[in-house]
Amino acid sequence: MVELGDDIVKWFTDGKDDATRLINLKWNIRDVNGDKYLTNEKVPFVLVLSADNGTIHVTVDTGIETAVLELRNRLSIYRTLLIVNRRVELVKFMLDGLDENVFARVDLERAGLSKDIMDGALNVLLSSLYFAIHALKMDEQFSSKIIERITLMIQDMEKEGKSRDEIKSYLVRSAGIDEAEAKRLIEQVLGATQWKEGPDSMYR
């Protein structure tokens, strides 16, 4: 059994409510048998941090139950999750619990884990949930709140000097978002012009 460590927990408690990066938000933390449940009113899901065998897990329960669905609908969701898992990096979509809820999880090696790596993982998790929204037809309120966070993420990446092509590559390669949809999101946030090629280093 590996403990999360005070350093990781501190990343999530030292933030500010008006931060643009997910890792810099001030999260409310509840301890449940060693796992940390993180909430922030600006983020439409609960993050669960856990650790074992040298690995840190960041898990999100989407709240979508599949056990009660008709076989045809269940098979449709299973097929969609397999496609999503093929398209995204780092994030795994799976079923868990008695109700077979849809979960998303990121696994990170504890050794060498930094605040920036954790922030990058949270961004990929957020972006992948956006992709899953459309694939699984989640409710509009959930969708709109995630779009708000992606908007802040895109703005933050631009402030850090990332080109539009780098941001687009990040959304496409890491989160599985369709290239046309990624470009639409970027143009919606930053405007429809000024596309410039940049070096292929989209990771923050």
SVG drawing of the C-alpha trace seen along z (x, -y; Angstrom):
<svg xmlns="http://www.w3.org/2000/svg" viewBox="-34 -36 45 43">
<polyline fill="none" stroke="black" stroke-width="0.4" points="0.0,0.0 1.4,-3.4 0.2,-6.6 -0.8,-9.6 1.6,-11.8 1.1,-15.2 2.9,-16.9 0.2,-15.7 -2.6,-16.6 -1.1,-20.1 -1.2,-20.7 -5.0,-20.6 -5.4,-22.7 -3.0,-25.6 -4.9,-26.9 -7.2,-29.8 -10.9,-29.8 -10.2,-32.1 -7.3,-30.0 -7.4,-28.9 -5.4,-25.7 -7.2,-22.8 -4.3,-22.0 -4.3,-25.6 -7.9,-25.6 -8.6,-25.3 -10.3,-21.9 -12.4,-20.7 -11.0,-17.4 -12.8,-14.5 -11.0,-11.5 -12.7,-8.1 -10.6,-5.1 -7.5,-6.8 -8.9,-7.9 -9.3,-11.6 -12.5,-12.9 -11.9,-16.3 -14.7,-18.8 -14.8,-22.4 -18.0,-24.2 -16.5,-25.2 -15.8,-21.6 -18.8,-19.3 -17.4,-16.1 -15.7,-14.6 -12.0,-13.6 -11.0,-10.6 -7.3,-10.3 -6.0,-6.9 -2.7,-5.0 -1.4,-1.5 1.7,0.4 3.6,-2.8 0.8,-4.2 -1.5,-7.2 -5.0,-6.9 -7.3,-9.8 -10.8,-8.6 -14.1,-10.2 -17.5,-8.6 -19.6,-10.1 -22.8,-8.9 -24.0,-7.0 -25.5,-3.7 -25.5,-0.9 -26.8,2.1 -30.4,1.0 -30.3,0.3 -31.8,2.6 -29.2,4.9 -29.1,2.9 -28.4,-0.4 -25.8,1.3 -24.0,2.7 -24.0,-0.7 -22.3,-2.2 -19.8,0.6 -18.9,0.1 -18.6,-3.6 -16.3,-3.1 -14.0,-0.8 -13.8,-3.5 -13.1,-6.2 -10.3,-4.1 -8.7,-3.7 -8.8,-7.4 -7.5,-8.9 -4.1,-8.8 -3.6,-8.1 -7.3,-8.0 -9.2,-4.7 -12.9,-4.5 -14.5,-1.5 -17.4,-0.1 -17.4,0.3 -19.7,0.8 -23.0,2.6 -24.8,0.3 -21.9,0.6 -21.3,-3.1 -19.1,-4.6 -15.8,-5.7 -12.8,-7.5 -9.3,-7.0 -5.8,-8.2 -2.9,-6.2 0.4,-8.0 3.6,-6.6 4.3,-8.0 8.1,-8.2 8.9,-11.4 5.3,-12.7 5.3,-16.5 2.6,-19.2 2.9,-19.9 2.5,-16.3 -0.6,-16.0 -2.0,-19.2 -1.4,-17.7 -3.2,-14.5 -6.1,-16.5 -6.3,-18.4 -6.3,-15.2 -9.0,-13.7 -11.1,-16.9 -10.7,-16.9 -11.5,-13.2 -14.7,-13.7 -15.7,-16.3 -15.2,-13.7 -17.2,-11.2 -20.0,-13.7 -20.8,-13.6 -20.2,-9.9 -22.4,-8.9 -24.9,-11.8 -24.5,-13.1 -26.7,-16.0 -26.2,-19.5 -25.4,-21.0 -22.5,-18.6 -21.3,-19.4 -21.5,-23.2 -19.4,-23.2 -16.7,-21.1 -16.6,-23.4 -16.1,-26.3 -13.0,-24.6 -11.7,-23.7 -12.1,-27.3 -9.9,-28.4 -7.4,-25.6 -7.1,-26.9 -6.7,-30.5 -4.0,-29.4 -2.1,-27.4 -2.1,-30.4 -0.7,-32.6 2.1,-30.1 3.1,-30.6 1.5,-27.5 0.5,-28.0 -3.0,-27.1 -1.6,-24.1 0.0,-22.9 -3.2,-23.3 -5.1,-21.5 -2.6,-18.6 -3.0,-18.4 -6.8,-18.1 -6.6,-15.6 -3.7,-13.4 -4.2,-13.3 -8.0,-13.6 -9.2,-12.0 -11.3,-15.0 -12.0,-15.2 -9.6,-17.6 -12.5,-19.7 -14.1,-19.9 -10.8,-20.8 -10.3,-23.6 -13.9,-24.8 -13.3,-24.9 -10.1,-26.9 -11.6,-29.4 -14.6,-29.8 -12.2,-30.7 -9.4,-32.6 -11.1,-33.8 -11.2,-32.4 -7.9,-33.8 -4.2,-33.9 -3.5,-30.2 0.3,-29.6 2.4,-26.5 4.4,-25.8 6.9,-23.2 5.4,-19.9 5.6,-20.2 2.0,-20.5 2.5,-19.2 2.4,-21.7"/>
</svg>
